[in-house]
Amino acid sequence: MKLLIHDLNEEEFAHISNDYKDFHIISDNGTIRPCIGCFGCWVKTPGKCVIKDGYDNIGDLIHEADEVVVISRYTYGGFSSFVKNVFDRCIGYVSPFFEIYKDEMHHKKRYPEDKPVTCIFRSDSFTPDQKEAAKRYLKSMCTNLHGLIKDIRFEECKSYDIDKKTLNKADNDKEGILFINCSLRADNANSKRFLNYIDAKIKGDKTSVNLLSYMNKQDELIKLIADTSKIVLSMPLYVDGIPSAPLRLMEKLEEYSFSENKKIYLIANMGLFESKQLVNLMNMVKEWSNKCGFEYCGGVAIGAGEMQGMMTDPSNPGKGPAKNVIIGLNRLSEAVEKSTQIEDIYADSNKFSRSLYMFIANTSWPRGARKNGLKKKDL
Ligand SMILES: Cc1cc2nc3c(=O)[nH]c(=O)nc-3n(C[C@H](O)[C@H](O)[C@H](O)COP(=O)(O)O)c2cc1C
């Protein structure tokens, strides 16, 4: 069996369906739900997603396939929100346990194979930089998911006609700040903890929201964005890119023109150790900001986020493993308050060894599994 994951509409797929007659096809039937970051696919039902919406067996399908073909609209250097949603829901394909590969922390294999992957990015045009970004993204993703890049192609296609809707700011004199926690773990998210930290540092007119609360009323969130001058996005790294839920919002925002040029700030965090693995995500948010006519004003990329989230609170004086995160968040807070720009800051753990972080993480999975009646060997 070969597997095709695509985001084409029916009319677009009809033109190429003959080429994929013997493929198992994963396409958008409108019912896919985003990953909620619960890790149930590792500690509850190993290998399978706990959300039963018909897209819960993607890891199995990838394993059973001789090869995987992906057709996706090029979106800020990566996949469209649908295709990204499919990959966010597939992480059970790999094991929760970590290993060091090419001097970086990654997940161990669940299955013996390296899966051949062909990827076809589609767009109305590509710049050389965009092609490079997509190649870099696919390479990172395949490293993490144990894929083997067989081919990567760029196909030019018709752009979708978007009738841009204009959204004016309700009060032009108001310079508000909107903190958006893009993690669907909501109040339990590390993304939220980092936002809480800068919220306590920044003075001014601030509003803090969880994306989760707006999943079924995205228009209300877009209105809030229209009424605010500075937006701080805080999100986790999912499969080397932006999680599908904020990505969907970002795609939607492209359909609007806003009456003022908004400033975008970013906090990104990840489970693995090295913050440099966040480079794709940081660049994606930059490309999206440019596309929307927003001004990207810098961000903080945080490695070992599951540990740093616990250690970052406003009472921390900037000592210990979270020192670099705190320095980065302090600089970001200052930039947000003064409406200035900073270079992206990559914040790794201070004087905390990667092997110790990996040891602690690797012993946490069996503990999580035991609560669900599973043993280490079941993972
Ligand atoms: C679907 C999924 C994919 C993930 N992919 C990555 C990844 O590619 N690299 C990484 O370092 N961490 C990855 N993580 C781990 C999260 O980035 C990490 O747990 C983060 O701290 C979660 O932040 P939050 O609490 O704000 O959601 C992934 C987690 C999930 C649920």
The ligand as a MOL file (V3000), in Angstrom:
LIG
                    3D

  0  0  0     0  0            999 V3000
M  V30 BEGIN CTAB
M  V30 COUNTS 31 33 0 0 0
M  V30 BEGIN ATOM
M  V30 1 C 1.8790 16.7690 18.1040 0
M  V30 2 C 3.1330 17.2190 18.7820 0
M  V30 3 C 4.2780 17.4070 18.0350 0
M  V30 4 C 5.4450 17.8490 18.6560 0
M  V30 5 N 6.5500 18.0460 17.8920 0
M  V30 6 C 7.6890 18.4980 18.4570 0
M  V30 7 C 8.8520 18.7300 17.6760 0
M  V30 8 O 8.8690 18.5790 16.4550 0
M  V30 9 N 9.9800 19.1320 18.3230 0
M  V30 10 C 10.0050 19.3430 19.6790 0
M  V30 11 O 11.0480 19.7050 20.2040 0
M  V30 12 N 8.8970 19.1640 20.4380 0
M  V30 13 C 7.7590 18.7510 19.8570 0
M  V30 14 N 6.6310 18.5670 20.6190 0
M  V30 15 C 6.6880 18.8470 22.0660 0
M  V30 16 C 6.1270 20.2230 22.4150 0
M  V30 17 O 6.6860 21.2450 21.6330 0
M  V30 18 C 6.3970 20.5040 23.8850 0
M  V30 19 O 5.7700 19.5300 24.6530 0
M  V30 20 C 5.9790 21.8860 24.3410 0
M  V30 21 O 6.5910 22.1810 25.5710 0
M  V30 22 C 4.4720 22.0080 24.5140 0
M  V30 23 O 4.1720 23.3470 24.8020 0
M  V30 24 P 2.7380 23.8110 25.3330 0
M  V30 25 O 2.6110 23.2640 26.7330 0
M  V30 26 O 2.7870 25.2720 25.2700 0
M  V30 27 O 1.7260 23.2110 24.4220 0
M  V30 28 C 5.4660 18.1030 20.0380 0
M  V30 29 C 4.3080 17.8930 20.8070 0
M  V30 30 C 3.1570 17.4490 20.1850 0
M  V30 31 C 1.9200 17.2340 21.0040 0
M  V30 END ATOM
M  V30 BEGIN BOND
M  V30 1 1 1 2
M  V30 2 1 2 3
M  V30 3 2 2 30
M  V30 4 2 3 4
M  V30 5 1 4 5
M  V30 6 1 4 28
M  V30 7 2 5 6
M  V30 8 1 6 7
M  V30 9 1 6 13
M  V30 10 2 7 8
M  V30 11 1 7 9
M  V30 12 1 9 10
M  V30 13 2 10 11
M  V30 14 1 10 12
M  V30 15 2 12 13
M  V30 16 1 13 14
M  V30 17 1 14 15
M  V30 18 1 14 28
M  V30 19 1 15 16
M  V30 20 1 16 17
M  V30 21 1 16 18
M  V30 22 1 18 19
M  V30 23 1 18 20
M  V30 24 1 20 21
M  V30 25 1 20 22
M  V30 26 1 22 23
M  V30 27 1 23 24
M  V30 28 2 24 25
M  V30 29 1 24 26
M  V30 30 1 24 27
M  V30 31 2 28 29
M  V30 32 1 29 30
M  V30 33 1 30 31
M  V30 END BOND
M  V30 END CTAB
M  END
